[in-house]
């Protein structure tokens, strides 16, 4: 079995804007620099929120995609 590509995971499904982003900020804060967080959300507005968030922070979006009605973000803490 392969190791996951992230160090922590956040399930923000069912949460509306701005909660997915706020919960992700809290989760990232708990991680060491360089660690990776996977976020799963169902709020379509999270696409815009996470894009702007990583542009304005020292974090890096490693991957962002949708899977049906779920939006997945793989973010490396800066």
Backbone as XML, in Angstrom:
<?xml version="1.0"?>
<chain id="A" units="angstrom">
  <residue number="1" name="UNK">
    <atom name="N" x="0.847" y="-1.183" z="0.000"/>
    <atom name="CA" x="0.000" y="0.000" z="0.000"/>
    <atom name="C" x="0.888" y="1.240" z="0.000"/>
  </residue>
  <residue number="2" name="UNK">
    <atom name="N" x="0.524" y="2.230" z="-0.799"/>
    <atom name="CA" x="1.334" y="3.446" z="-0.889"/>
    <atom name="C" x="0.924" y="4.435" z="0.197"/>
  </residue>
  <residue number="3" name="UNK">
    <atom name="N" x="1.872" y="5.266" z="0.581"/>
    <atom name="CA" x="1.613" y="6.312" z="1.571"/>
    <atom name="C" x="0.792" y="7.426" z="0.930"/>
  </residue>
  <residue number="4" name="UNK">
    <atom name="N" x="-0.120" y="8.062" z="1.675"/>
    <atom name="CA" x="-0.852" y="9.201" z="1.109"/>
    <atom name="C" x="0.106" y="10.350" z="0.799"/>
  </residue>
  <residue number="5" name="UNK">
    <atom name="N" x="-0.309" y="11.188" z="-0.122"/>
    <atom name="CA" x="0.525" y="12.308" z="-0.556"/>
    <atom name="C" x="0.324" y="13.544" z="0.313"/>
  </residue>
  <residue number="6" name="UNK">
    <atom name="N" x="-0.381" y="13.394" z="1.420"/>
    <atom name="CA" x="-0.628" y="14.519" z="2.310"/>
    <atom name="C" x="-0.423" y="14.069" z="3.751"/>
  </residue>
  <residue number="7" name="UNK">
    <atom name="N" x="-0.225" y="15.051" z="4.627"/>
    <atom name="CA" x="0.052" y="14.778" z="6.036"/>
    <atom name="C" x="-1.191" y="14.889" z="6.911"/>
  </residue>
  <residue number="8" name="UNK">
    <atom name="N" x="-2.185" y="15.642" z="6.443"/>
    <atom name="CA" x="-3.430" y="15.818" z="7.195"/>
    <atom name="C" x="-4.562" y="16.001" z="6.190"/>
  </residue>
  <residue number="9" name="UNK">
    <atom name="N" x="-5.760" y="15.680" z="6.638"/>
    <atom name="CA" x="-6.925" y="15.806" z="5.764"/>
    <atom name="C" x="-8.040" y="16.513" z="6.509"/>
  </residue>
  <residue number="10" name="UNK">
    <atom name="N" x="-8.767" y="17.376" z="5.787"/>
    <atom name="CA" x="-9.887" y="18.117" z="6.360"/>
    <atom name="C" x="-11.124" y="17.852" z="5.517"/>
  </residue>
  <residue number="11" name="UNK">
    <atom name="N" x="-12.178" y="17.380" z="6.154"/>
    <atom name="CA" x="-13.452" y="17.171" z="5.475"/>
    <atom name="C" x="-14.337" y="18.379" z="5.763"/>
  </residue>
  <residue number="12" name="UNK">
    <atom name="N" x="-14.493" y="19.235" z="4.766"/>
    <atom name="CA" x="-15.315" y="20.438" z="4.914"/>
    <atom name="C" x="-16.611" y="20.302" z="4.118"/>
  </residue>
  <residue number="13" name="UNK">
    <atom name="N" x="-16.996" y="19.074" z="3.811"/>
    <atom name="CA" x="-18.226" y="18.830" z="3.052"/>
    <atom name="C" x="-19.439" y="19.290" z="3.857"/>
  </residue>
  <residue number="14" name="UNK">
    <atom name="N" x="-20.354" y="19.959" z="3.178"/>
    <atom name="CA" x="-21.562" y="20.447" z="3.820"/>
    <atom name="C" x="-21.423" y="21.813" z="4.456"/>
  </residue>
  <residue number="15" name="UNK">
    <atom name="N" x="-20.201" y="22.325" z="4.537"/>
    <atom name="CA" x="-19.979" y="23.653" z="5.118"/>
    <atom name="C" x="-20.058" y="24.707" z="4.020"/>
  </residue>
  <residue number="16" name="UNK">
    <atom name="N" x="-20.695" y="25.823" z="4.338"/>
    <atom name="CA" x="-20.810" y="26.918" z="3.377"/>
    <atom name="C" x="-19.758" y="27.984" z="3.635"/>
  </residue>
  <residue number="17" name="UNK">
    <atom name="N" x="-19.480" y="28.766" z="2.622"/>
    <atom name="CA" x="-18.521" y="29.862" z="2.654"/>
    <atom name="C" x="-18.823" y="30.749" z="3.855"/>
  </residue>
  <residue number="18" name="UNK">
    <atom name="N" x="-17.863" y="31.133" z="4.635"/>
    <atom name="CA" x="-16.420" y="30.985" z="4.488"/>
    <atom name="C" x="-15.831" y="29.839" z="5.320"/>
  </residue>
  <residue number="19" name="UNK">
    <atom name="N" x="-16.688" y="28.958" z="5.862"/>
    <atom name="CA" x="-16.202" y="27.932" z="6.797"/>
    <atom name="C" x="-15.157" y="26.975" z="6.227"/>
  </residue>
  <residue number="20" name="UNK">
    <atom name="N" x="-15.272" y="26.495" z="4.977"/>
    <atom name="CA" x="-14.210" y="25.611" z="4.480"/>
    <atom name="C" x="-12.829" y="26.263" z="4.541"/>
  </residue>
  <residue number="21" name="UNK">
    <atom name="N" x="-12.751" y="27.528" z="4.154"/>
    <atom name="CA" x="-11.473" y="28.234" z="4.172"/>
    <atom name="C" x="-10.994" y="28.479" z="5.604"/>
  </residue>
  <residue number="22" name="UNK">
    <atom name="N" x="-11.888" y="28.865" z="6.484"/>
    <atom name="CA" x="-11.498" y="29.114" z="7.876"/>
    <atom name="C" x="-10.983" y="27.841" z="8.539"/>
  </residue>
  <residue number="23" name="UNK">
    <atom name="N" x="-11.663" y="26.725" z="8.309"/>
    <atom name="CA" x="-11.218" y="25.448" z="8.874"/>
    <atom name="C" x="-9.867" y="25.039" z="8.281"/>
  </residue>
  <residue number="24" name="UNK">
    <atom name="N" x="-9.674" y="25.310" z="6.978"/>
    <atom name="CA" x="-8.398" y="24.984" z="6.328"/>
    <atom name="C" x="-7.271" y="25.829" z="6.911"/>
  </residue>
  <residue number="25" name="UNK">
    <atom name="N" x="-7.536" y="27.109" z="7.159"/>
    <atom name="CA" x="-6.518" y="27.979" z="7.767"/>
    <atom name="C" x="-6.099" y="27.437" z="9.133"/>
  </residue>
  <residue number="26" name="UNK">
    <atom name="N" x="-7.081" y="27.005" z="9.930"/>
    <atom name="CA" x="-6.788" y="26.450" z="11.247"/>
    <atom name="C" x="-5.953" y="25.175" z="11.123"/>
  </residue>
  <residue number="27" name="UNK">
    <atom name="N" x="-6.320" y="24.317" z="10.178"/>
    <atom name="CA" x="-5.603" y="23.053" z="9.992"/>
    <atom name="C" x="-4.177" y="23.305" z="9.507"/>
  </residue>
  <residue number="28" name="UNK">
    <atom name="N" x="-4.002" y="24.254" z="8.598"/>
    <atom name="CA" x="-2.661" y="24.581" z="8.100"/>
    <atom name="C" x="-1.791" y="25.131" z="9.223"/>
  </residue>
  <residue number="29" name="UNK">
    <atom name="N" x="-2.394" y="25.933" z="10.089"/>
    <atom name="CA" x="-1.654" y="26.537" z="11.202"/>
    <atom name="C" x="-1.063" y="25.469" z="12.120"/>
  </residue>
  <residue number="30" name="UNK">
    <atom name="N" x="-1.740" y="24.331" z="12.229"/>
    <atom name="CA" x="-1.285" y="23.251" z="13.104"/>
    <atom name="C" x="-0.160" y="22.425" z="12.475"/>
  </residue>
  <residue number="31" name="UNK">
    <atom name="N" x="0.016" y="22.551" z="11.156"/>
    <atom name="CA" x="1.038" y="21.774" z="10.453"/>
    <atom name="C" x="2.383" y="22.494" z="10.463"/>
  </residue>
  <residue number="32" name="UNK">
    <atom name="N" x="3.447" y="21.715" z="10.365"/>
    <atom name="CA" x="4.779" y="22.289" z="10.219"/>
    <atom name="C" x="4.954" y="22.762" z="8.786"/>
  </residue>
  <residue number="33" name="UNK">
    <atom name="N" x="5.857" y="23.702" z="8.583"/>
    <atom name="CA" x="6.167" y="24.199" z="7.251"/>
    <atom name="C" x="6.583" y="23.037" z="6.343"/>
  </residue>
  <residue number="34" name="UNK">
    <atom name="N" x="6.049" y="23.025" z="5.130"/>
    <atom name="CA" x="6.375" y="21.979" z="4.171"/>
    <atom name="C" x="5.407" y="20.806" z="4.180"/>
  </residue>
  <residue number="35" name="UNK">
    <atom name="N" x="4.594" y="20.698" z="5.232"/>
    <atom name="CA" x="3.612" y="19.612" z="5.306"/>
    <atom name="C" x="2.436" y="19.917" z="4.385"/>
  </residue>
  <residue number="36" name="UNK">
    <atom name="N" x="1.691" y="18.880" z="4.040"/>
    <atom name="CA" x="0.631" y="19.000" z="3.038"/>
    <atom name="C" x="-0.729" y="18.667" z="3.644"/>
  </residue>
  <residue number="37" name="UNK">
    <atom name="N" x="-1.719" y="19.511" z="3.309"/>
    <atom name="CA" x="-3.092" y="19.345" z="3.769"/>
    <atom name="C" x="-3.994" y="19.066" z="2.573"/>
  </residue>
  <residue number="38" name="UNK">
    <atom name="N" x="-4.841" y="18.052" z="2.712"/>
    <atom name="CA" x="-5.873" y="17.779" z="1.705"/>
    <atom name="C" x="-7.194" y="18.273" z="2.265"/>
  </residue>
  <residue number="39" name="UNK">
    <atom name="N" x="-7.893" y="19.102" z="1.480"/>
    <atom name="CA" x="-9.194" y="19.626" z="1.884"/>
    <atom name="C" x="-10.234" y="19.131" z="0.879"/>
  </residue>
  <residue number="40" name="UNK">
    <atom name="N" x="-11.347" y="18.620" z="1.397"/>
    <atom name="CA" x="-12.470" y="18.212" z="0.558"/>
    <atom name="C" x="-13.660" y="19.077" z="0.959"/>
  </residue>
  <residue number="41" name="UNK">
    <atom name="N" x="-14.232" y="19.791" z="-0.021"/>
    <atom name="CA" x="-15.355" y="20.692" z="0.241"/>
    <atom name="C" x="-16.447" y="20.474" z="-0.801"/>
  </residue>
  <residue number="42" name="UNK">
    <atom name="N" x="-17.659" y="20.915" z="-0.474"/>
    <atom name="CA" x="-18.766" y="20.828" z="-1.420"/>
    <atom name="C" x="-19.281" y="22.203" z="-1.842"/>
  </residue>
  <residue number="43" name="UNK">
    <atom name="N" x="-18.785" y="23.247" z="-1.230"/>
    <atom name="CA" x="-19.213" y="24.610" z="-1.556"/>
    <atom name="C" x="-18.474" y="25.088" z="-2.808"/>
  </residue>
  <residue number="44" name="UNK">
    <atom name="N" x="-19.227" y="25.379" z="-3.883"/>
    <atom name="CA" x="-18.610" y="25.821" z="-5.136"/>
    <atom name="C" x="-17.815" y="27.116" z="-4.956"/>
  </residue>
  <residue number="45" name="UNK">
    <atom name="N" x="-18.213" y="27.961" z="-4.024"/>
    <atom name="CA" x="-17.497" y="29.206" z="-3.763"/>
    <atom name="C" x="-16.102" y="28.980" z="-3.208"/>
  </residue>
  <residue number="46" name="UNK">
    <atom name="N" x="-15.849" y="27.780" z="-2.717"/>
    <atom name="CA" x="-14.527" y="27.488" z="-2.162"/>
    <atom name="C" x="-13.449" y="27.548" z="-3.240"/>
  </residue>
  <residue number="47" name="UNK">
    <atom name="N" x="-13.813" y="27.318" z="-4.505"/>
    <atom name="CA" x="-12.830" y="27.379" z="-5.586"/>
    <atom name="C" x="-12.178" y="28.751" z="-5.647"/>
  </residue>
  <residue number="48" name="UNK">
    <atom name="N" x="-12.996" y="29.769" z="-5.616"/>
    <atom name="CA" x="-12.504" y="31.150" z="-5.639"/>
    <atom name="C" x="-11.751" y="31.473" z="-4.348"/>
  </residue>
  <residue number="49" name="UNK">
    <atom name="N" x="-12.328" y="31.084" z="-3.215"/>
    <atom name="CA" x="-11.736" y="31.402" z="-1.915"/>
    <atom name="C" x="-10.334" y="30.810" z="-1.762"/>
  </residue>
  <residue number="50" name="UNK">
    <atom name="N" x="-10.179" y="29.540" z="-2.100"/>
    <atom name="CA" x="-8.876" y="28.893" z="-1.933"/>
    <atom name="C" x="-7.850" y="29.440" z="-2.915"/>
  </residue>
  <residue number="51" name="UNK">
    <atom name="N" x="-8.280" y="29.759" z="-4.132"/>
    <atom name="CA" x="-7.360" y="30.326" z="-5.129"/>
    <atom name="C" x="-6.789" y="31.645" z="-4.618"/>
  </residue>
  <residue number="52" name="UNK">
    <atom name="N" x="-7.655" y="32.530" z="-4.158"/>
    <atom name="CA" x="-7.221" y="33.828" z="-3.650"/>
    <atom name="C" x="-6.373" y="33.669" z="-2.389"/>
  </residue>
  <residue number="53" name="UNK">
    <atom name="N" x="-6.771" y="32.762" z="-1.520"/>
    <atom name="CA" x="-6.049" y="32.539" z="-0.275"/>
    <atom name="C" x="-4.590" y="32.163" z="-0.533"/>
  </residue>
  <residue number="54" name="UNK">
    <atom name="N" x="-4.352" y="31.185" z="-1.403"/>
    <atom name="CA" x="-2.965" y="30.764" z="-1.635"/>
    <atom name="C" x="-2.168" y="31.828" z="-2.379"/>
  </residue>
  <residue number="55" name="UNK">
    <atom name="N" x="-2.837" y="32.623" z="-3.224"/>
    <atom name="CA" x="-2.134" y="33.716" z="-3.915"/>
    <atom name="C" x="-1.663" y="34.775" z="-2.931"/>
  </residue>
  <residue number="56" name="UNK">
    <atom name="N" x="-2.393" y="34.953" z="-1.836"/>
    <atom name="CA" x="-2.078" y="35.999" z="-0.871"/>
    <atom name="C" x="-1.322" y="35.478" z="0.356"/>
  </residue>
  <residue number="57" name="UNK">
    <atom name="N" x="-0.916" y="34.216" z="0.314"/>
    <atom name="CA" x="-0.194" y="33.637" z="1.450"/>
    <atom name="C" x="1.105" y="33.019" z="0.962"/>
  </residue>
  <residue number="58" name="UNK">
    <atom name="N" x="1.854" y="32.436" z="1.882"/>
    <atom name="CA" x="3.086" y="31.759" z="1.492"/>
    <atom name="C" x="2.857" y="30.265" z="1.279"/>
  </residue>
  <residue number="59" name="UNK">
    <atom name="N" x="1.585" y="29.839" z="1.299"/>
    <atom name="CA" x="1.242" y="28.445" z="1.038"/>
    <atom name="C" x="1.215" y="28.205" z="-0.471"/>
  </residue>
  <residue number="60" name="UNK">
    <atom name="N" x="1.297" y="26.933" z="-0.865"/>
    <atom name="CA" x="1.308" y="26.591" z="-2.294"/>
    <atom name="C" x="0.213" y="25.576" z="-2.590"/>
  </residue>
  <residue number="61" name="UNK">
    <atom name="N" x="-0.586" y="25.864" z="-3.623"/>
    <atom name="CA" x="-1.602" y="24.922" z="-4.078"/>
    <atom name="C" x="-0.904" y="23.902" z="-4.966"/>
  </residue>
  <residue number="62" name="UNK">
    <atom name="N" x="-0.773" y="22.678" z="-4.484"/>
    <atom name="CA" x="-0.121" y="21.632" z="-5.263"/>
    <atom name="C" x="-1.067" y="21.056" z="-6.302"/>
  </residue>
  <residue number="63" name="UNK">
    <atom name="N" x="-2.351" y="20.998" z="-5.943"/>
    <atom name="CA" x="-3.341" y="20.444" z="-6.861"/>
    <atom name="C" x="-4.715" y="20.924" z="-6.437"/>
  </residue>
  <residue number="64" name="UNK">
    <atom name="N" x="-5.579" y="21.158" z="-7.415"/>
    <atom name="CA" x="-6.951" y="21.569" z="-7.168"/>
    <atom name="C" x="-7.811" y="20.963" z="-8.264"/>
  </residue>
  <residue number="65" name="UNK">
    <atom name="N" x="-8.848" y="20.221" z="-7.875"/>
    <atom name="CA" x="-9.707" y="19.607" z="-8.886"/>
    <atom name="C" x="-11.075" y="19.303" z="-8.285"/>
  </residue>
  <residue number="66" name="UNK">
    <atom name="N" x="-12.030" y="18.986" z="-9.161"/>
    <atom name="CA" x="-13.356" y="18.606" z="-8.691"/>
    <atom name="C" x="-13.599" y="17.139" z="-9.028"/>
  </residue>
  <residue number="67" name="UNK">
    <atom name="N" x="-14.382" y="16.513" z="-8.169"/>
    <atom name="CA" x="-14.750" y="15.110" z="-8.334"/>
    <atom name="C" x="-16.252" y="15.041" z="-8.066"/>
  </residue>
  <residue number="68" name="UNK">
    <atom name="N" x="-17.034" y="15.159" z="-9.132"/>
    <atom name="CA" x="-18.485" y="15.239" z="-8.961"/>
    <atom name="C" x="-18.846" y="16.547" z="-8.303"/>
  </residue>
  <residue number="69" name="UNK">
    <atom name="N" x="-19.507" y="16.474" z="-7.148"/>
    <atom name="CA" x="-19.902" y="17.691" z="-6.423"/>
    <atom name="C" x="-18.917" y="18.036" z="-5.308"/>
  </residue>
  <residue number="70" name="UNK">
    <atom name="N" x="-17.759" y="17.397" z="-5.328"/>
    <atom name="CA" x="-16.726" y="17.667" z="-4.319"/>
    <atom name="C" x="-15.553" y="18.408" z="-4.948"/>
  </residue>
  <residue number="71" name="UNK">
    <atom name="N" x="-14.995" y="19.333" z="-4.187"/>
    <atom name="CA" x="-13.829" y="20.109" z="-4.621"/>
    <atom name="C" x="-12.663" y="19.722" z="-3.718"/>
  </residue>
  <residue number="72" name="UNK">
    <atom name="N" x="-11.575" y="19.331" z="-4.338"/>
    <atom name="CA" x="-10.424" y="18.841" z="-3.581"/>
    <atom name="C" x="-9.251" y="19.785" z="-3.776"/>
  </residue>
  <residue number="73" name="UNK">
    <atom name="N" x="-8.603" y="20.132" z="-2.666"/>
    <atom name="CA" x="-7.444" y="21.039" z="-2.678"/>
    <atom name="C" x="-6.305" y="20.363" z="-1.925"/>
  </residue>
  <residue number="74" name="UNK">
    <atom name="N" x="-5.142" y="20.344" z="-2.540"/>
    <atom name="CA" x="-3.947" y="19.814" z="-1.904"/>
    <atom name="C" x="-3.020" y="21.020" z="-1.711"/>
  </residue>
  <residue number="75" name="UNK">
    <atom name="N" x="-2.818" y="21.420" z="-0.467"/>
    <atom name="CA" x="-2.102" y="22.651" z="-0.141"/>
    <atom name="C" x="-0.881" y="22.333" z="0.723"/>
  </residue>
  <residue number="76" name="UNK">
    <atom name="N" x="0.259" y="22.883" z="0.308"/>
    <atom name="CA" x="1.478" y="22.735" z="1.099"/>
    <atom name="C" x="1.672" y="23.977" z="1.945"/>
  </residue>
  <residue number="77" name="UNK">
    <atom name="N" x="1.900" y="23.765" z="3.238"/>
    <atom name="CA" x="2.097" y="24.916" z="4.129"/>
    <atom name="C" x="3.435" y="25.582" z="3.824"/>
  </residue>
  <residue number="78" name="UNK">
    <atom name="N" x="3.388" y="26.909" z="3.761"/>
    <atom name="CA" x="4.572" y="27.706" z="3.494"/>
    <atom name="C" x="5.413" y="27.909" z="4.726"/>
  </residue>
</chain>
